[in-house]
Amino acid sequence: MAAPGQKVVLITGCSSGIGLWIATLLAKDEQQRYYVIATMRNLQKKERLLEAVGEAYGKTLSLFTLDVCSDESVSECISSIKDRHIDILINNAGVGLVSPVECVSMEEVRSVFETNVFGVIRMIKAVIPDMKKRRAGHIIVISSTMGLQGVVFNDVYAASKFAVEGFCESLAVQLLKFNINVSMIEPGPVHTEFELKMTEGIYQKDYPGCDAETLHYFKNVYLPASVDVFQTLGQSPQQIAMSTKQVMETRRPRFRTLTNPLYTPLVALKMADESGDLSVRSLHHLLFNLGGVMKLSMNTLKCLTCVCVRSRTVQPD
Ligand SMILES: NC(=O)c1ccc[n+]([C@@H]2O[C@H](COP(=O)([O-])OP(=O)(O)OC[C@H]3O[C@@H](n4cnc5c(N)ncnc54)[C@H](OP(=O)(O)O)[C@@H]3O)[C@@H](O)[C@H]2O)c1
């Protein structure tokens, strides 16, 4: 149970990746400011988290079952928390999907939305009545840069993250009236099982209904480029956990945090041209016509936005 003065933080999807590292970072906070309710849909996957948190388990962290796709599971979990009191909700659970859209069944589309969109809405609906009563709370959503800028062959996943962005952007305005903050964490690529789960067996898989030309672009152009992007720009889940903790600890938590500054130009490109053509055509050109120089562009971008270059520009002496 949380000690007086500790903030109760509920996190979804803590069996691996970003959720696991946020739970670990908060549970190991030196000043023990947090009591973490780490949740996962399958408690058989708890070992990695327990190994990472070590002695904090049972002191500043407890484990609960929670499937964000189930009304019953969400209600059972929240009701078992003392006074239903949650100071900070971190919506992290999510699934990816990468494929030419014509080979994706509507069931698969629904399943992505069930977790990434309805799961987030279900969790938020469950916690806001109590937060409103207390006139305090913070809701954090692990979104994605793909909630701001679509990426080829990630159509369904990007649509789910756009949906969550729209939902939160709207809700944030109302909740401020009740002193409840909403924050979106928007990582680019992160080295977790997410990437593996999405790409596992992708080369062997059949893509019924997909023409040979599209399949060629998917397997021979997009997938190698995506591997390059992950290798060049990928962050660690620990970095995302740090950014999330920083957002939690500011007096006026920011609404949006792009964890990877290398993605700022991509988002700016979209905003710079109201027709939308600049970003669509530039991304098309970059992937299909300039594949060879794409890696070089990414490395240049990395250099230009590097902290050492930026500090030299800001502080000439
Ligand atoms: N990795 C990236 O490149 C990246 C980039 C931007 C944003 N994100 C976002 O970051 C979040 C975390 O992803 P990650 O990279 O840490 O991937 P991950 O290692 O695959 O973790 C995803 C977590 O979500 C859980 N989950 C899936 N469906 C669930 C459900 N119905 N109920 C409860 N938990 C469920 C998974 O549990 P199981 O183990 O049971 O499947 C797992 O614990 C996601 O929202 C993702 O969209 C990831």
Ligand as a Chemical Component Dictionary entry (heavy atoms), coordinates in Angstrom:
data_LIG
# 
_chem_comp.id                   LIG 
_chem_comp.type                 NON-POLYMER 
_chem_comp.pdbx_formal_charge   0 
_chem_comp.three_letter_code    LIG 
# 
loop_
_chem_comp_atom.comp_id 
_chem_comp_atom.atom_id 
_chem_comp_atom.alt_atom_id 
_chem_comp_atom.type_symbol 
_chem_comp_atom.charge 
_chem_comp_atom.model_Cartn_x 
_chem_comp_atom.model_Cartn_y 
_chem_comp_atom.model_Cartn_z 
_chem_comp_atom.pdbx_ordinal 
LIG N1  N1  N 0  8.929  0.446  -29.767 1  
LIG C1  C1  C 0  8.678  1.475  -30.554 2  
LIG O1  O1  O 0  9.360  1.681  -31.580 3  
LIG C2  C2  C 0  7.603  2.471  -30.171 4  
LIG C3  C3  C 0  7.651  3.742  -30.771 5  
LIG C4  C4  C 0  6.664  4.668  -30.451 6  
LIG C5  C5  C 0  5.661  4.337  -29.560 7  
LIG N2  N2  N 1  5.644  3.081  -29.016 8  
LIG C6  C6  C 0  4.543  2.779  -28.082 9  
LIG O2  O2  O 0  5.079  2.438  -26.824 10 
LIG C7  C7  C 0  4.163  1.603  -26.128 11 
LIG C8  C8  C 0  4.918  0.423  -25.529 12 
LIG O3  O3  O 0  5.491  -0.337 -26.565 13 
LIG P1  P1  P 0  6.907  -1.077 -26.426 14 
LIG O4  O4  O 0  7.793  -0.543 -27.471 15 
LIG O5  O5  O -1 7.372  -1.093 -25.036 16 
LIG O6  O6  O 0  6.480  -2.551 -26.924 17 
LIG P2  P2  P 0  6.389  -3.955 -26.183 18 
LIG O7  O7  O 0  7.700  -4.292 -25.562 19 
LIG O8  O8  O 0  5.808  -4.868 -27.176 20 
LIG O9  O9  O 0  5.346  -3.690 -24.990 21 
LIG C9  C9  C 0  3.980  -3.563 -25.221 22 
LIG C10 C10 C 0  3.274  -3.896 -23.934 23 
LIG O10 O10 O 0  1.863  -3.722 -24.131 24 
LIG C11 C11 C 0  1.239  -4.875 -23.614 25 
LIG N3  N3  N 0  -0.090 -5.111 -24.150 26 
LIG C12 C12 C 0  -0.472 -5.363 -25.420 27 
LIG N4  N4  N 0  -1.801 -5.541 -25.469 28 
LIG C13 C13 C 0  -2.278 -5.384 -24.215 29 
LIG C14 C14 C 0  -3.559 -5.446 -23.603 30 
LIG N5  N5  N 0  -4.658 -5.735 -24.318 31 
LIG N6  N6  N 0  -3.658 -5.200 -22.269 32 
LIG C15 C15 C 0  -2.569 -4.926 -21.525 33 
LIG N7  N7  N 0  -1.332 -4.904 -22.032 34 
LIG C16 C16 C 0  -1.189 -5.123 -23.365 35 
LIG C17 C17 C 0  2.194  -6.021 -23.937 36 
LIG O11 O11 O 0  1.855  -7.173 -23.176 37 
LIG P3  P3  P 0  2.132  -8.671 -23.699 38 
LIG O12 O12 O 0  3.548  -8.970 -23.304 39 
LIG O13 O13 O 0  1.134  -9.485 -22.948 40 
LIG O14 O14 O 0  1.916  -8.672 -25.176 41 
LIG C18 C18 C 0  3.489  -5.355 -23.506 42 
LIG O15 O15 O 0  3.641  -5.398 -22.118 43 
LIG C19 C19 C 0  3.081  1.212  -27.144 44 
LIG O16 O16 O 0  1.925  1.984  -26.901 45 
LIG C20 C20 C 0  3.692  1.592  -28.481 46 
LIG O17 O17 O 0  2.704  1.931  -29.426 47 
LIG C21 C21 C 0  6.597  2.144  -29.276 48 
# 
loop_
_chem_comp_bond.comp_id 
_chem_comp_bond.atom_id_1 
_chem_comp_bond.atom_id_2 
_chem_comp_bond.value_order 
_chem_comp_bond.pdbx_ordinal 
LIG N1  C1  SING 1  
LIG C1  O1  DOUB 2  
LIG C1  C2  SING 3  
LIG C2  C3  SING 4  
LIG C2  C21 DOUB 5  
LIG C3  C4  DOUB 6  
LIG C4  C5  SING 7  
LIG C5  N2  DOUB 8  
LIG N2  C6  SING 9  
LIG N2  C21 SING 10 
LIG C6  O2  SING 11 
LIG C6  C20 SING 12 
LIG O2  C7  SING 13 
LIG C7  C8  SING 14 
LIG C7  C19 SING 15 
LIG C8  O3  SING 16 
LIG O3  P1  SING 17 
LIG P1  O4  DOUB 18 
LIG P1  O5  SING 19 
LIG P1  O6  SING 20 
LIG O6  P2  SING 21 
LIG P2  O7  DOUB 22 
LIG P2  O8  SING 23 
LIG P2  O9  SING 24 
LIG O9  C9  SING 25 
LIG C9  C10 SING 26 
LIG C10 O10 SING 27 
LIG C10 C18 SING 28 
LIG O10 C11 SING 29 
LIG C11 N3  SING 30 
LIG C11 C17 SING 31 
LIG N3  C12 SING 32 
LIG N3  C16 SING 33 
LIG C12 N4  DOUB 34 
LIG N4  C13 SING 35 
LIG C13 C14 SING 36 
LIG C13 C16 DOUB 37 
LIG C14 N5  SING 38 
LIG C14 N6  DOUB 39 
LIG N6  C15 SING 40 
LIG C15 N7  DOUB 41 
LIG N7  C16 SING 42 
LIG C17 O11 SING 43 
LIG C17 C18 SING 44 
LIG O11 P3  SING 45 
LIG P3  O12 DOUB 46 
LIG P3  O13 SING 47 
LIG P3  O14 SING 48 
LIG C18 O15 SING 49 
LIG C19 O16 SING 50 
LIG C19 C20 SING 51 
LIG C20 O17 SING 52 
# 
